[in-house]
Amino acid sequence: MPDFVVAIPARLASTRLPGKPLQPLGGEPLVLHVARRALAAGAAEVWVATDDERIATALASTPVRVAMTRDDHASGTDRLAECAGIAGWDDHTIVVNLQGDEPFAPADGIRAVAALVADSGAPMSTLAAPVEDVHTLLDPNAVKLVRAANGDALYFSRAPVPWPRDAFARTRDRLPGGHTWLRHIGIYGYRAGFLRAFAAMPPAVLEQVEVLEQLRVLENGHRIAVGLAPSPFPPGIDTPEDLARAEARLQEHHHG
């Protein structure tokens, strides 16, 4: 297993769930649960990149490092590029970008994206999982991806890709057989040098059309290696309802 670090972008201002990283889950802030997942995966260092001192305070009693980053970053990638500078990672360091709202991210998935960067030779990696129902395939909030025979991403889209022409001409109320559609799981691995290069690239046309930052990488002609998630990623936390479901899940695990 290659050495890797984990960086968790954690903005305090979230539109649908204010103060999200500090929302309590099992009596502890959400961001602490996410950082623990990264530590459990065997990261050499775990950094939280934030713009708010309260998040630094919430992590003070842990081995997690905090990078105080600017509060005007357009995206998590920009914030992580600043974090890479603060942390002093060299260009070859493998960095896993774990979203700050994934308190149940499986350790094997975190390790898988790090290994993909090392094994594929691609400067960036991510994960996918099979689409399980036609509703997900047609849902613009669920990002689909198509990959080449070598596992590299060909495209990411909010649209149903690939489009099953003949089957959908007949009916769109179920997934056709004979093909496995893939949905994207928003965890990334990169070399720190590429993370800096990615943040420095101007936003691309496709990225702005689909509102998917990873399309900047493909549009600029770079590879993204895609692996199948070795175990399921439970949904991230975007809303108060998601937080309540996570709380119930945590209680089950404690008592079960």
N, C-alpha and C positions, 0 to 999 in steps of 0.2 A: 504494500500500500504506500503510495507516495506521501511525503509530508505535505500538509496543506493547512491553510488558515481559513477561518470563517469570519466573514464580515456581515453584520446585520444592520441594514439601514432602519432607523427608527425615528421618524418625524412625529412630533407630538400632535400636530394639527392633522387630523384625519377627518374627511368630510362627513362620513356616515357614522363614525364612532369617535367623538371628541376625546382627546387624551388617550388614544388607543393603547400605546405601549405600556401605560401605567394602570390600565383597567385591571382590577383584581380578578384573578383566576385561582381558585383554591386558596384565597387569602394572600396571594403573592402577585406582583405585577406581571402582566403578560410577557413583557420583554425578557424577564428572568427565566420563564419557562422555555422560551425560544433559545436563549443562550445556553441553557442546560442541555438542550438537544444537541447543540453544536459540540459542547464539551464531551457528551456521551459518544459522539461519533469519532472522537479521537483527534480533534483539531489541535495543532501545535499551539495556536493562539486563537482566541475568540475576541473579536472587537465589535462593539456596538457603535455605529456612526450616527450621532444625533446632533440636535441643535438646542437641546434643552438641559439645563443643569439638573432638573428633577430626575431625569433618566440616569444621569451619572450617579446621583445620590442613591437611587434604587438598586444600583449594581455595586455599591461601594464595598459590600462584605463578601464579594465573590472574586474568583480569579479572572473575571471578564475585564478587558481593557475598554476604555471609552475614548473615542475620538470626538472632540467637540468641533463640529463642522459648521460651515456658514449656514445661515437660515434662508438663503435665497436660491438654493439649488433647484434646477428645473426637474431633476429626476434622481432616483436612487442611484443610478450609475454615476452621475456627477458627484454625488455625495461620497460614494465608495472610492472614486478616484482620488478625492481629497483625503479620505481615510488612508489610502495606500501610501500617500506622501507622509502623513502624520506617523503612520506605523513604521515607515522606513523599509517596506518590502522591496526586494530587488525585482528586476523585470521577470525573472523566472519563477518567482513564488506562485504557487497555485492557490488562488483565492476562490472560496465558495461564497456566493451571495445567497444568503438565506433570508427570506422575507421576515420582517419583524412581527408578522401575525400568524406564524406557523408553530403553535405550541406543541403539536404532535408530529412534527417532521421526523420520519424514521431515520435512525442513524445510518442504516445501509444505503438509503437514498442520498444522504449527504456525502458519504464516502464514494458512492458511484459516480457523482459528477466530478469529483476530484480525480478519480482513476481515469475517467474518460478523457480528460485533458492530457494526462500523462500518456495514455495508451494510443490515442487517435492521432496525436500530432496536431490536432486542431487548436486554435488559440482560445476557443470557447466551447462550452458544452452545456447541455441541459437535458431534462428528462421528459418522457411522455408516458401516457397510460392509455389502454384501449378505451374507446368510447363505448359505453354500455347500453345506450338507448338512443333512439332517433331524436328525442327532445334535445339531448346534449349536442348532437350533430348540427341541429338547426338553431341552437342558442348562441347569439352573438357574444354573450359574456364568456362562453367556453371557447378558448382559443384552440383551433385545430392545427395540426402540422402534417406535412408530407415529407418523407425522407427518401433519399436515394438508396440504392442497394448497399452502399458502404456505410449507411447509418447517418450520413450528413443531412442536415435540414435542407430541403429544397424551398420550402415556403411555410410561413405561419399565417393563418387567416382566421377572422371571425366568421367567415363563410364556411359552408360545408364543403371541404375539399378532401379527397377528390369527389367530384359530383357523380353519383351513380346514375348515369343517363337512363339506361333501359329500366332499371328497377323503379326509379323515381317517376318515370313516365307512367308507370302503373299505379303506384301508391307511395305516399310519403309518411305512412303511419307506423312504419317499423323499419329497423335497420335491415338492409338486404344482406344475404349471406355472401360468402366468397371473398370478403375483404375485411380487414381490420382497420377501422378508422382510429386515429390517434388524437388525443387531446394533450395540450401542452401543460406541464407542471412547472410553475414559475420559480425554479431554482436554477442557478447558473454557476458554472465554474469558468475561470479564466486564468491565464497568466497575468500577473500584475502589470506587466508592460502593455499587454493588449487592453486591459481595463482602462489604462491611461489613454491609449490610442482611441478606443471606443468613445470615451467621454469627449475627446477633442474633435471627433468627426462631426461635421455639421449635420443637423437632423435631415433625414432623407425623405424623399417624396412618399415612398410606400409606408414608411413609419408614420408619417403625418396623416395619410389616408386611413389606415387601419387603426391608428393609435396603438401601435405595438413597437416598442423601442428596439426589440431584437432585429426587426427588419432593416434597421440601419446597417447592421453587420453584413447581412446578406446582400443588400443593395450595393455596398461598397466592395463586394467580391470576396469576403472572408468566409471561412468554414465555421459552421456550428455543428459539433458532433452531438447526436441525440441517442440516448440510451433509454431502454424501457425501465421504468421504476421497479426496483426489486421487491418493494412492498408498497401498499397503498399509502398515499398522502391524504390524511383526512382534510376536509375543507379548511381554508384559512379563515380568519375572523375579520369580517367587514362591518357587521351590524350588531346591535344589542341582542338580536335573536341568536346570531352565531355564538356570541359570548355565553348566552344561557345554555345552548347545546353543548358547548365545550365544558362548561361547569358540570353538567350532568354526566358527561363522558368521564371527567376526572373523578367524580364521586364513585361511579361504577368501578373504575380501575382500583380505587382505594379499597373498596369493600369486596371486590370480586376476586 
